[in-house]
Amino acid sequence: MNNKPRYEIIIYWSKEDDAFVAEVPELAGCAADGETYQAALANVEVVIEEWIETAVANGRNIPTPKGKLMFA
């Protein structure tokens, strides 16, 4: 079984960027883009790993994934 953290990822089309954008709300500033939905998802998975590695190296807290988030 995969032991990677499972954070909620929000993917949407950005007309301004002419790309799909994938954001991870629980990890401040963690986002990536791609020409396709699949590319944005693959890119953000790499960025999540890098975000966590950087946080660990700097002694910062790693948020526990909460699953589906609710926003109004």
N, C-alpha and C positions, 0 to 999 in steps of 0.2 A: 504494500500500500504506500502511496505517496505521502511523505511527511511534510510537504511544503505547506506553509500557511495558506488559507483559503479566504482571501479578502473579496468583498464585493467589488465588481468592476462595472463601471457604467460606460457604455460605448454609444457614441452618437456621431452623426455627420455634421461637420463644420463647413458650411459654405465658404466662410471667410478663409479657412485654411485649405479648402478643396481636398479634405482628407477626413477619414474617420478618426475620432479622438477617443482614447480609452483613459478613464480617470479612476483612481483608487481613493475614494473619499476618506478612508481611515488612515491613509499615509499621506501626510501633508506634502503637497507638491508632486506627488507621484502620478505621472501621466505619460502617455506616448501617443503617437499617431501612426497612420498607415494608409496606403492607397486603397486597401480593402478592409472589411470588417475583420477578417482573419489575420491580416498583417498587423492591424492595430492591437489585436488581442495577443499575438505572439510577441510583439514589441513590448507591451506593457508587462508581460510575464518576466521578461529580462529585466526591465526597470524595477519591478518589485524586488527581485533578488538583489540588485545593486543597491536599492534603497535600504534594505535590511542589512546588507554587508557594511554600508557606510554608517548606519546608525550604531551597529555593534562596535565598529572601529572607533567611534566617537563616544562610546559609553552612554548612548541614548536609549530610552525605553522603546521596545518594539510592541506596538499595540496588539492585543489579542484579537483575532478576527471575531467580529460579532455576527457575521452572517448578513442576512438581508436587513438593510437599513431603511428607515422610513423618513422621508422628507416631505414637508408641506410646501 
